């Protein structure tokens, strides 16, 4: 049989070269090593490592980490995420205390907690562990502000209420992309459910945050549309960052967005009414989260 490879390039998408503005500085200084050892000794997972975050060297070097509770295996398989997918076995009743103790040992003023999706925990999808973790951090670290980056808990309102009632300082849940390509990027999620989660957070009186990645096939106009849609819900903090393909098995990068476009998103977001907009190639959900809290408080005082 003679095979025709003449149209191969149109079938297999080409990877585009990473531009200079996305060069990452590797810096494993003493603070980085200290943070790494502390996390390992407390038997904790971090999204920094599991999701191959490009900012891990900077953040761990500043003694900042995003702690990932409820294990390292996710029940969903999003096209952009490098966290393991499978049937989770992790369930540790001591995890809330160990997480709070790690926060204390790191002497943090602000901590970000996230988790894998645990659709296997049928009663509340892990919301009770979330609430206990927040409560324990507050007990051991009364001066530390707490930001949570949660899954959608299948849109189950009682589970959401458990987390809302624990009163984190910032509640964050990402839209990840624009509505048109949402199903391609997040096959087991739902755009309207994401909006509902954010809307319920706002209704509960929490400072609410969301964010998206660019470079997955969206247009600038669609990004601005999402930003307007979310600020209309009452979301106050918005992040925009460049998607980077973690492995060959994940969605490819369709475009690298120039820093000038990120600056435009930032300016337009502030004009729309966001209190804080973080927009840049290496911005991630929890990137400079401690500074975002400071910015939010300063802007809130000015506006009041």
N, C-alpha and C positions, 0 to 999 in steps of 0.2 A: 504494500500500500504506500502510495506517495502522499506525504503530508504537506500541506500548504501553510507555511509560517508567515506569509506576506502581511497578514493583518494582525500579527501578534501584538504589536505596539498599541493598537487600538483596543485590544482586549485586556492586556495587563497594564495597569496604570503605572506611570513613571514616578519615581520619587524625585522630589525637587531638592536642590541643594540648600542646606541651612545657611542663612545669611550671617554676616559678621556680627550683627547686633544681638544674636542669640548665642554667642560664645559664653560658656559658663566657667567661672574661675573655681578650680578645685583647691580647697583650703582646709586641710585636716589639722587644725591647730589644737592646742591643749584643751580649749573649751569644747571643741567638737568631740574630742576623744572622751572627755569627762561626761558629756551628755550621752554619748553612745553607751558607755559603761553603765551609767545609772539606769538607762532604759533596759539594758540587758539584765542587770541585776534584779530589777523589779519584775522581770518576766512580762514586759509590756510590749504591745505592738504599736507601731506608728505608721500613719499614712505616708509620712516622709519617705520611709524605706519601702513599704509595700507598693506604693504607687510610683516609685522611682521619680520623686519630685526633683526638679533641677535645682531647687533652692536649698537642698538639704545641707550643703556645706556652709552656706551663709547662716541659715537659721540655727543649726546645731552649734555653729561657731558663736552665735549670740545667746546660747543656752535657751533656745526656744524650740519646742517640738509639738506637733499635733498628735495627741495620743489617740490610738484607735482601739476602742473597746469591743467586746463581744467576739473576739477571735480575729483570725486573719483569712478566713474563708467566707466568701460571699455567696449568697444563694442566687444572685443574678449575674449576667454576663454582658456587661455594657461594652460596646465596641471600642471605647477609648481607654478603658481602665485596665491596669495590669495587676490589680489585686486578684488573688486566686479565687476561682469559682468552683463550687462543689457542694457536698453535703457537710455542713459544719458539725463539729463535735464539741466545740468549746463552749463551756458554761461554767463560770467560776464565781461563786457567791462572794468570794473575797476580793474580786477585781475592783469594786468601787473603793474599798479601803486602800488597796495597793496603789491605785491610780492617784488618790488624794495624797498618799504618803510620798509618791514620786514628785508631785507638784510641790510639796513642802520642801523636799530635799533639793529641788532645783531652784527654790526660792523665787518662784514666779510671781509676777504682778498680774499676769494675764495668761490664761490657758485656753487652748482650743481642744475640744473633745469631738471625735467623730467615730463612726463605726461602719462595719460592713452591713449590708442588708441581711436581716435574719428572718426571712419569710417563713422559716421552719418553726419559729416559736409562735404557736398559733394563738395563745391567749392575748399577747400584747406586742408581739414582734420585737421584744427586747426593751420596750419602753420602761419597764420597772427597773432594770439594771441602769438605764440611762438616768432615771430620777435619783436612784441611790448614789450613783457616781457624783452627780451634781451636789447632792446633800452632803456627802462625805468631804468633797473638796471645800465646800463652804465651812464645814465644821473644823477642819484642820488648817484651812487657809482663809481666814475671815477677810483679809485685805486683798485677796486675789479675785479679779473679775473673771467670769466664765463665759466662754463662747462655745456654742454647740453647733456642729454641722451634721445634721441628722439625715437618715433615709426618710422615705415617705410613710413608713409604717402601714403600707397598703391603703393609706387614706382613712385608717380606722380612727375615728374621732376620740373614743375613750383612751386609746394609746397616746395620741397627740396631747390630750388633756393632761395625762400623767406627766409628760415632759414639760408642758407649759406651766403646770402648777409648781414645779420645782424651781421656777423663776431663774433661769440663766440670764445673764446680762445681755447677751445677744443670741438670737435664734437664727440659724442660717440653714437654708436648704436650696441647693443649686438647680437652676433650670438646665444647665450644662450647654444647651445649644438653642437654636431657633425652632419654632414650632414645625416648620415645613419638613425638616430632616430629623425631628426628634425621635421618631420610631426607628430610624436607621441607627441612630447613635445610642439610644437607650431602649432596646427592644422590649424590656419587661416593665418599663415605666409608662406613665401617662401624663401628657401635657396638662390636661385639665386638673388631674389629681395634684400635680405639682403646684399649680396656681391655688388650689384649695388649701393645701398645707400652708402656703405663705399667707393667704388671706386669713386663715384661722389664727396664725401667729400674731398678725397685726391686731385682730379682734381681741386677742388675749392681753394686749397692751405691751407686748414685747418689742424691743428694738429688733427689726427683721432685716435680714441680709440675703442676697442671692448673687449668682454670678454665672457667667458662661465662658466657654472656650471659643476662639475663632480659628478658622483654618480648616473647618470640616465640610465646607461647601456652601456656607451661608453668604449673604451679601451684607455690605455695610448698612444698607437700608433696613434689612431684617434685624440686624443687631439693634439699631436705634428703635425699631418697632417694639422689640422685646423690652428694652429699657423703659420705654414709655408705658408699656403694659404693666410692668412691675411697679413702677413708681405710682401708677394710678391705683394699685392695690394697697398702697401705703408702705411699701418696702423703702427703707431709708439708706441702705448701704448696698452698693453694686460693685462687683469685680468683673473685669474683662481681661483674659489672658490668652496667649497663643497656645493652641493644641500642639503637642509634640508626640509623635508616634512612639509608644514605649517598646513595642516589639514588632516583628514582621507579621505577627498574627492579628494585629490591631488595625483599625482604620488608618488609611494613609492621610498625610497632610495634603490638603488641596491647594493651600496658599499660605505664604508667610506674610503676615500683616505688618506693614511698615510702622515704625514708632510714631510717625506723624498722624496716622489713622487712629492709633491708640490715644494720642493727645486730643484728637477730635472727639472721640467717645467720652473722654474725661470732661471736656468743656460742655458738650451737649448734655451730659448727665447732670452736671451741676445746674445748668439752665432749666432742666426738667423739674428740679426740686430735690434731688438726692442730697442728703447731708454729707455723705462721703462717697467718692468714686475712685476706685483703684483701677487703673487701666495701663497695661504695659505688657510687653512680650513675655516676661517671666512672672507676671502676677498669677497667683493661685488663690484658692479659697481662703487660706489662712495666712497668706504672705503679708508680713507686717501687720498682723491682726492687732498686736498690742498698740501700734501707732494709730490704727483705725479707731480704736476706742478713745484714744486721746483726742484725735481730730473730731470725732463725733461729739465728745463732751464740750470741746471748745466752741464748735459751731452751734451747738444747742444753747450754750450760754449767751453767745452773741445774738442769736435769733430771739431769745427770750428777753 
